[in-house]
């Protein structure tokens, strides 16, 4: 995995569409890198009305439904340990893709926390995610806790 891209839902759609080309015109595609998608969708609307799917460029998709909250709220879904495990396993299974695309609605809180964690998980410096925005600290902390538990079990 060469890069982790953090996007809003609109920018994620644009990124995916840069890989599109009409039949027989593969050279017309603006991009041809392989990628995997972590799609974080809202629960109050049952998602954004579309889901990403695998294709020749998109090698895998993980769609999760949880809301941008840090405490239990009636009618909303809090990020869970199980979802953290799914993200960790997804990243581990998709290390061969060139790009990991992470998005939520605005690309500012939930997906920023996930992207920051993934960069750290892969041994990189996640400080720019904290300087340039406001990651959901609850999401990040749950991911970090689940990852550390996994590392302890492995040793």
N, C-alpha and C positions, 0 to 999 in steps of 0.2 A: 504494500500500500504506500504509494508515493505522497498522497495528499488527502486531507480531510477538508471537504467543502461544507461550509455552514451557509444555509440559504433559508429564505422565507418560502412559503409554499409557491408563490408566484415565480420566484427566481429558480426554484427547484424544477418547476415545470419547464421553464425556458431552457435550463441546462439540459434536461432530457431531450427536448425538441431539437437541440443543436446536433443530436445524433441521428436525426431522421433524414431520410433521403427517399426520393421517388424510385420506383422499381427500375433497376438497371443503371441507376445514377449514384452509385455508392460514393464516388468522388465528390458529390455535391454536399455530403454531410460536413458540417462545420467542425465536428469533433468525431474522433473514433477511438477514444480511450475506453477501457472497460471500467465499470463502476458497480457499486452496490449502494442501496438506498436504505437509510433508516428514516422512515416516515412517521412522524409523531403527529397524531390527529386529535382533534377535540372530541370530547364525548357528548357535549350538549347538542351537537348537530349531527351526531353519528358519523363524524368524519367530514371531509371536505367535498365529498361528492365524486371523487375519483381516487383510484389507487394506482400505484406504479406496478409494473409487471416485468418479469424477466424477458430479455430478448438477446440478440447477439452482442450488444454492448452492456446491458444491465444483467449482471450475473446473479444477483440475489436481491431480495427485498424483505425487509422486516417492517411491518406496519404495527404500531402500538397506539393504543387509545388511552391517554391520560391527560389531565388538565394542568394548567399552569398555576398550581397551588403549592403551599408548603405545609399546610395542616389540613386535617379532615374538614370538609365542607359538604353540607347536605346537597345532594344532587350532582356532586363532582367526583372525579376519580383521582385519587392520590397515586403518584408513582410508587411502584411496589418492588420488593426484593426480587420477585419472579421476573418482572420486566427488566430489572438490572441484569439478572442472569442471562436473559435472552439477548440483550445487547452485547454482553461480554462474549457469549458463545458465537454470536453472529460475526463480530469483529474477528475473532480467532479463526473462524471458518472461511473468512473472505480476505485474508491477508494478501492473496495473489492479485486482487483487482488493483488497478492503478489509482482509482479515486473512490473514497467513501463520501457519499452525499448524505448529509444529515439536515433535515428540515422539520420545522413546525410551522405554525401559522405565520409568525412574524420573524422567525430566525433570531430571536433576541434572548430567550430565557431557557426554555426546555431544551431546544436543539443546541443552544450555545453550551449548556452544561454537559450534554452528551458529547459534543465535539471536543470540548476541553478534556473530558475524561478519556476519550479514545486516544487523543494525542498523548496524554500522560501514560496511558496503558501501553502504548506502543513505544514508550521511552523518549518521547519528545517533550518540548517545553510548552506548557499550556498557558503561560502567563498572558499572552496577547488576548486570549478570550476574556480574561478578567479585566484587562486594561481598556478594551474596546467596547465593553457592554456589561450586562448584568445577568450572568448565568443563574438559573434557578439553583440555589445552593442546596436545597433539599435533594433534588435529583442528583446533583454531583456527589453529595455525601453518601447517599444510598449506593450509588455505583461504586464509590471508593470502598465502602464497608464490605459490600458483596465481593468485590475483587480481592480485598485483603483476606477475607475468609477463605476464598478459593485458593489463594496462594499458600495460606497456612495449612490447608488440607493437603495440598500437593507436596508439602515438605514433611 
